[in-house]
Amino acid sequence: QFAAVSLLATTSILRIFWKEIAEAHHRRDMDKVENLYLKTSRGLFFVGALMAGYLLPWTPEIITLTISKAYLGGGATMMLMFLYPVHQSTGQICNTMFYATGKSRVQVVQGVIFMFCSIIVAYFMLAPAGAWIGGFGLKSVGLAYKMVIMQFLFVNVQSWVLAKLFNWKYDWKYQIASLIVVLLSGWVTKYLIFFIPSVPVIIKMGIAGCAYLCIVAVALYRQPWIIGLNAQEMRMAISRVSLKNMLK
């Protein structure tokens, strides 16, 4: 539930994205289709990664504050599940692309294949070693691994198929860059703030959150391509935000 907050941005944008893609595709404006897809997929991926990068290092503290230390054994599962929505937004963008451009048959075939593979992988992750067909018996952690890894594979297969269908360059480097930026920033800020003495954990989390956003903002300013912008577009976006704040 914590991690799913990042999907609110995706849900709010999808209908507008669908309309714009369908209209541009109908006019055969493929440059606009590609530009919309790249900017939206990179931007929404980073929103999901931003939430995960902050929450993941604080998993033990979140569990302790919300449901008690008795559940700390589920920390590994929760950490994995913080990563699950990161690619979920990209998957929804890819599905919308298939539908909006009239490629629904391709999307359905991929979905059926993925569901079949997902069931098989889930069985081997959960089945005990002593079963007739032995598995790994990893319980909730195994199911979390399955969900995160299978979604990562499926979303990237979808992205690759879209690139082939529309003769685009397969776009994947932003995923690695985004995760490196947010996870590194998240862990660094936690360990810089966590050891401040005599401060409640919730206050530490708040301070770490502010520091985290500052570090990520600097990283994005230096490397705006991660969210689908170039240097000029980034400067224009900052100028618009600054102007709105002045007018207020």
Disulfide bonds with the S-S distance in Angstrom:
none
